[in-house]
Amino acid sequence: MAQLSDDCFAHGGTLMPLDEALALLDERLRPVRDIQTVPLAEAADRVLAEDIVAAADVPPHDNSAVDGYAVCFDDLDPSRQTRLPVTGRAAAGHPLGRAARRGEAIRIFTGAAMPDGLDTVMMQEDCREDGDHVILAPGIAKGANRRRRGEDVKRGQTILRRGRRLRPQDLGLAAAVGQTDVVVYEPLRVAIFSTGDEVREPGQPLPDGAIYDANRHMLVGAVSRLGCTVRDLGILPDDAAVIREALSAAAACHDLLLTSGGVSVGEEDHVKAAVEASGSMHFWRLAIKPGRPVAMGQIGATPIVGLPGNPGAALVTFLLVARPLLLRLAGVAEISPHRYRVTVDFDYSKKAGRREFVRAKLQTGQDGMPLAVKHGRSGAGILSSMVEADGLLDLAADVTYLESGSTADFLPFSEVLT
């Protein structure tokens, strides 16, 4: 279970900077699941629990990078064409089977093992056949078109480190050194709720004052893409007793609880009280926009994150707070997404002391570089803008004015929604 102390997020009613909140997460959370061994075919998006050390060189032998003729460089005339007899053939998986002799050329194909005694490959485009001989052009460098044994990976080299989420290229590298299975953390078990008397399941009748539940479906999709085992526990009414019972039951058999709605300070916001009745709430009022009301607490040893009810704010705070928490609990070593510096094409004013995340699309500027264009609708309840935008401009707390033509950090959705 998560390693959270009872007072690690107790910061009263003050607005907590996002970086401070993330630092606390990084410092205090540890992987919560056991480890298991799985075959490579089942390891995509899983998190490595042990380093992978190469048991073999890659490639395992010197080989040709092109189709052509393998020769000994010292047999070549550097100033004019060289004519050599072609005395053998080597293809991928079909080596010559003997050591080569000085003064001969071997027909060779891409990937074929280099015959012993030969060190250079002339591309077939630079050669001319002449009966059972080949004529080679001058000017090639010694060792050209020859791939060295171990030039990609050396035996004994650590190729993948613990805490890495396994991507397709990672699985390919593991297979290249002969790995058949990997040791990974078990998937996190995450329970997701929505709250609110006004919230309805899509497809149901929608009475006056009601809305369809976008948040739960959005969050289930986002958490599933992180390789977690997700349990959708539906919509909870604005009833403190019902919320308390549901959260306590879910905490007993999950590694993280994720809710949306009910975390502000209104009379119908019951999540905070329900958590405090069964555990402890380390309530965050983050100094960010959108998404100031974010709750972080625990029931027993199980963390709970309460996101805002407005869907735009819910997704932004999921990406900024819940996602790094999930990754750390899952055993991921590097949880900070890459941000990129882009030029902006609009003026923007904001309050000091509050970090803002502005939805933007990317276009190509006149200089060929990325240009951020502000999305026209950016309210906390505007979900369509999260679909139409490419990511978020990250404006620091001390920034009060952004001038068109200046630069800012950009967080692409492709970095955090995969």
C-alpha positions in Angstrom: 0.0 0.0 0.0 1.0 3.6 -0.4 3.6 5.1 2.0 1.7 8.2 3.1 2.1 9.8 6.5 -1.0 11.3 8.2 0.2 14.9 7.9 2.2 15.0 4.7 -0.3 17.3 2.9 -1.7 19.2 5.8 -1.3 22.8 4.7 -4.4 24.5 6.1 -6.4 26.7 3.8 -3.6 28.4 2.0 -3.1 28.0 -1.7 -0.3 25.4 -2.4 2.0 25.9 -5.4 1.8 23.0 -7.8 5.5 22.3 -7.7 5.4 22.0 -3.9 2.5 19.5 -4.2 4.3 17.4 -6.8 7.5 17.5 -4.7 5.6 16.0 -1.7 4.2 13.3 -3.9 7.6 12.5 -5.3 9.2 12.4 -1.9 6.6 10.3 0.0 5.1 7.9 -2.4 6.5 4.5 -3.3 5.4 1.6 -5.6 2.5 -0.2 -3.9 2.1 -3.4 -5.9 4.0 -6.7 -5.9 6.0 -7.8 -8.8 5.4 -10.5 -11.4 7.1 -12.1 -14.4 5.3 -11.7 -17.8 6.3 -12.7 -21.3 7.4 -9.9 -23.6 4.1 -10.2 -25.6 2.2 -9.1 -22.5 4.6 -6.4 -21.3 3.6 -3.3 -23.3 3.0 -0.3 -21.0 4.0 -2.3 -17.9 6.5 -0.9 -15.5 9.9 -2.7 -15.1 10.6 -3.8 -11.5 14.1 -5.0 -12.3 16.9 -3.8 -14.6 17.4 -5.7 -17.8 21.1 -6.6 -18.5 22.1 -7.7 -22.0 23.1 -11.4 -22.0 24.5 -11.0 -25.6 26.1 -8.5 -27.9 23.9 -6.8 -30.5 24.6 -7.5 -33.3 26.2 -10.8 -32.3 28.7 -10.7 -35.1 30.2 -8.3 -37.6 27.9 -8.0 -40.5 27.3 -6.1 -43.8 25.1 -3.0 -43.8 24.5 -3.2 -47.5 24.2 -5.5 -50.5 27.6 -5.7 -52.3 31.0 -7.3 -52.1 33.1 -8.0 -49.0 36.8 -7.5 -49.5 40.1 -6.9 -47.7 40.8 -3.2 -47.8 44.5 -3.9 -48.3 43.7 -5.7 -51.6 42.3 -2.5 -53.1 44.2 -0.1 -55.3 43.5 3.4 -53.8 44.1 5.2 -57.1 42.3 3.1 -59.7 39.8 0.3 -60.2 40.5 -3.1 -58.6 39.5 -6.4 -60.3 39.0 -9.4 -57.9 37.6 -12.9 -58.4 34.3 -13.6 -56.7 34.8 -16.9 -54.9 31.8 -17.2 -52.5 28.5 -15.9 -51.2 27.2 -14.9 -47.8 23.6 -14.0 -47.0 21.7 -13.3 -43.8 21.5 -16.5 -41.9 23.8 -18.2 -44.3 27.4 -17.3 -43.6 30.3 -18.1 -45.9 31.4 -21.0 -43.6 35.1 -20.5 -44.0 37.7 -17.9 -43.5 38.3 -15.7 -46.6 41.6 -15.5 -48.4 43.5 -12.5 -49.5 42.8 -11.4 -53.0 39.2 -12.6 -53.3 35.8 -10.9 -53.1 32.7 -12.4 -51.5 29.2 -11.6 -52.7 27.4 -10.4 -49.6 24.0 -9.2 -48.6 22.6 -6.9 -45.9 22.8 -8.5 -42.5 25.1 -11.3 -43.5 28.0 -12.2 -41.2 31.3 -10.8 -42.4 33.7 -13.6 -43.4 36.8 -13.8 -41.3 39.7 -12.0 -43.0 37.5 -9.3 -44.8 36.9 -5.9 -43.3 35.2 -3.7 -46.0 32.0 -3.9 -48.1 31.7 -2.2 -51.4 28.0 -1.3 -52.3 26.9 -3.2 -55.4 26.0 0.1 -57.0 29.7 1.0 -57.0 30.8 -2.3 -58.5 30.7 -3.9 -62.0 30.5 -7.6 -62.6 32.9 -9.0 -65.1 32.2 -12.7 -65.5 33.3 -14.4 -62.4 35.2 -11.3 -61.3 34.0 -7.9 -59.9 35.5 -4.5 -60.6 35.5 -2.2 -57.7 35.8 1.6 -57.8 38.6 3.4 -55.9 38.2 5.7 -52.9 36.3 3.6 -50.3 37.3 3.9 -46.7 38.6 1.0 -44.7 35.8 -0.7 -42.8 33.0 1.0 -44.9 29.6 -0.6 -44.7 30.7 -3.0 -41.9 28.6 -3.2 -38.7 30.7 -4.2 -35.7 29.7 -6.8 -33.2 28.2 -5.2 -30.2 28.0 -1.7 -31.8 24.4 -1.4 -30.6 24.6 -3.2 -27.3 27.4 -4.8 -25.4 27.0 -7.9 -23.3 26.6 -7.0 -19.7 25.3 -3.5 -20.5 22.1 -2.4 -18.6 19.7 -1.7 -21.5 16.5 -0.9 -19.6 16.3 0.3 -16.0 13.7 -0.4 -13.3 10.9 2.1 -13.3 10.6 2.4 -17.0 7.2 2.1 -18.7 7.8 -0.3 -21.5 7.2 1.1 -25.0 7.3 -0.9 -28.3 10.9 0.0 -28.9 11.8 -1.2 -25.4 10.3 -4.6 -26.0 12.2 -4.8 -29.3 15.5 -4.1 -27.5 14.8 -6.6 -24.8 14.0 -9.2 -27.5 17.2 -8.3 -29.4 19.3 -9.4 -26.5 17.4 -12.7 -26.2 15.0 -11.7 -23.3 11.8 -13.8 -23.3 10.1 -12.3 -20.3 10.5 -9.4 -17.9 9.8 -8.6 -14.2 7.2 -5.9 -13.8 5.0 -4.4 -11.1 1.5 -5.6 -10.9 -1.0 -3.1 -12.4 -2.4 -0.6 -10.0 -6.1 -1.1 -9.0 -7.9 2.2 -9.3 -11.5 2.9 -8.4 -13.2 5.8 -10.1 -16.4 7.6 -9.0 -18.4 10.6 -10.0 -20.4 12.5 -7.5 -23.5 14.8 -7.7 -27.3 14.6 -7.7 -27.3 16.3 -11.0 -25.1 13.8 -12.8 -26.7 11.2 -15.0 -25.4 8.2 -17.0 -25.4 8.9 -20.8 -28.5 7.4 -22.4 -30.7 8.1 -19.4 -33.4 10.7 -19.5 -32.1 14.1 -18.6 -34.4 16.1 -16.3 -34.1 19.9 -15.8 -30.9 20.8 -14.0 -29.2 17.5 -14.8 -26.0 16.8 -16.9 -24.5 13.7 -18.4 -21.5 12.2 -16.7 -18.5 13.2 -18.9 -15.9 13.0 -16.1 -16.1 9.4 -15.2 -15.8 8.1 -18.8 -13.0 10.6 -19.5 -11.0 9.5 -16.3 -11.6 5.8 -17.0 -10.0 6.2 -20.4 -7.1 8.3 -19.1 -6.3 5.8 -16.2 -6.7 2.8 -18.5 -4.0 4.1 -20.8 -1.6 4.1 -17.9 -1.8 0.4 -17.7 -3.9 0.3 -14.5 -6.8 -2.1 -13.7 -9.8 0.3 -13.5 -13.0 -0.3 -11.7 -15.8 2.0 -12.7 -18.0 2.4 -9.5 -20.5 4.8 -11.0 -22.2 7.9 -9.7 -22.5 8.7 -6.0 -25.4 11.0 -4.8 -24.8 14.1 -2.7 -25.2 12.2 0.5 -22.3 12.1 3.0 -23.2 8.7 4.4 -23.5 7.0 1.0 -20.2 8.6 -0.1 -18.5 7.6 3.1 -19.6 4.0 2.8 -18.7 3.7 -0.8 -15.2 5.2 -0.4 -14.4 3.1 2.6 -15.5 -0.1 0.8 -13.4 0.8 -2.3 -10.4 1.7 -0.2 -10.2 -1.8 1.2 -9.5 -3.4 -2.2 -7.9 -0.7 -4.4 -4.6 1.1 -4.5 -6.1 4.5 -5.4 -9.5 6.2 -5.3 -10.3 8.9 -7.9 -13.4 11.0 -7.7 -14.7 14.1 -9.4 -17.0 16.7 -7.9 -17.8 17.4 -4.3 -14.4 18.7 -3.2 -15.1 22.4 -3.0 -16.5 24.2 0.1 -20.2 24.2 -0.6 -22.9 22.6 1.5 -23.3 19.8 -1.0 -19.6 19.1 -1.4 -19.4 15.9 0.8 -16.3 14.1 -0.4 -13.9 16.0 2.1 -16.2 15.2 5.1 -16.6 11.6 4.0 -12.9 11.0 3.8 -12.2 12.8 7.1 -14.8 10.5 8.8 -13.0 7.4 7.6 -9.4 8.6 7.2 -7.7 11.9 6.8 -8.0 14.7 4.2 -4.9 16.7 3.3 -6.9 19.3 1.5 -5.2 21.2 -1.3 -6.3 24.5 -2.7 -3.8 24.6 -5.5 -2.6 27.9 -6.8 -3.6 27.0 -10.4 -6.2 27.8 -13.0 -8.3 25.9 -13.9 -8.7 23.5 -11.0 -8.0 25.2 -7.7 -10.3 22.8 -5.7 -8.3 19.6 -5.6 -8.4 17.2 -2.6 -5.7 14.8 -1.6 -6.2 12.4 1.3 -6.2 8.8 2.4 -8.5 6.2 3.8 -6.3 3.9 5.8 -3.2 3.6 3.6 -5.1 4.1 0.3 -4.7 7.5 -1.3 -7.7 9.4 -2.7 -7.7 12.2 -5.1 -10.8 14.4 -5.5 -10.8 16.3 -8.7 -13.1 19.3 -9.5 -16.5 18.6 -11.0 -16.1 20.9 -14.1 -14.8 18.6 -16.8 -12.1 20.9 -18.2 -10.7 21.5 -14.8 -11.1 17.8 -14.0 -8.9 16.8 -16.9 -6.3 19.5 -16.3 -5.9 18.5 -12.6 -5.9 14.8 -13.5 -2.9 15.5 -15.8 -1.1 17.7 -13.3 -1.8 15.9 -10.0 -3.4 12.5 -10.3 -1.4 11.3 -13.2 2.1 11.8 -11.6 0.7 10.2 -8.4 -0.5 7.2 -10.3 2.8 6.8 -12.1 4.8 7.0 -8.9 2.5 4.4 -7.2 2.9 2.2 -10.2 6.7 2.2 -9.9 7.5 4.7 -12.7 10.8 6.4 -12.1 10.4 9.4 -14.4 7.0 11.0 -14.0 7.6 14.5 -15.3 6.4 15.0 -18.9 8.5 17.0 -21.4 7.5 20.6 -22.1 8.5 22.5 -25.2 9.3 26.2 -25.7 7.0 27.7 -28.3 6.1 31.2 -29.6 2.7 32.5 -28.8 0.6 34.6 -31.2 -1.7 36.4 -28.7 -1.6 38.8 -25.7 -2.8 37.4 -22.4 -3.2 38.9 -18.9 -3.3 36.9 -15.7 -3.1 37.3 -11.9 0.2 37.0 -10.1 0.7 34.2 -7.7 -1.3 31.7 -9.7 0.0 29.3 -12.3 -2.3 29.1 -15.3 -2.7 26.4 -18.0 -4.1 27.9 -21.2 -5.5 25.7 -23.9 -3.8 26.2 -27.2 -3.5 24.8 -30.7 -0.1 24.6 -32.6 0.3 26.1 -36.0 3.5 26.5 -38.1 4.8 30.1 -37.9 6.3 32.0 -40.8 9.8 30.9 -39.6 8.7 27.3 -39.8 8.7 26.9 -36.0 5.7 26.0 -33.7 3.3 28.8 -33.0 0.7 28.6 -30.2 -2.7 29.9 -30.9 -5.1 30.4 -28.0 -8.3 28.5 -28.0 -11.2 30.9 -27.8 -13.1 29.0 -25.1 -11.2 28.2 -22.0 -13.6 28.0 -19.0 -13.4 25.2 -16.5 -16.6 23.6 -17.8 -15.6 23.7 -21.5 -14.6 20.2 -22.4 -14.8 20.7 -26.2 -11.7 22.9 -26.0 -9.7 20.0 -24.5 -10.6 18.0 -27.6 -9.8 20.8 -30.1 -6.6 22.0 -28.4 -3.2 20.3 -28.8 -2.1 21.0 -25.3 -1.6 23.5 -22.5 0.6 26.7 -22.3 2.1 26.6 -18.8 2.3 30.1 -17.5 4.4 30.6 -14.3 2.9 32.1 -11.2 5.0 35.3 -11.4 3.9 36.0 -15.0 1.2 38.7 -15.2 1.3 39.5 -18.9 2.1 37.4 -22.0 2.8 39.4 -25.1 2.3 38.1 -28.7 5.7 37.0 -30.1 7.1 36.0 -26.7 7.7 32.4 -25.7 6.2 30.0 -23.2 6.4 26.4 -22.1 3.9 24.1 -23.9 2.7 20.8 -22.5 1.4 18.7 -25.4 -1.5 16.3 -24.7 0.5 13.7 -26.5 3.0 13.7 -23.6 0.3 13.1 -20.9 -2.6 11.3 -22.5 -0.7 8.1 -23.6 
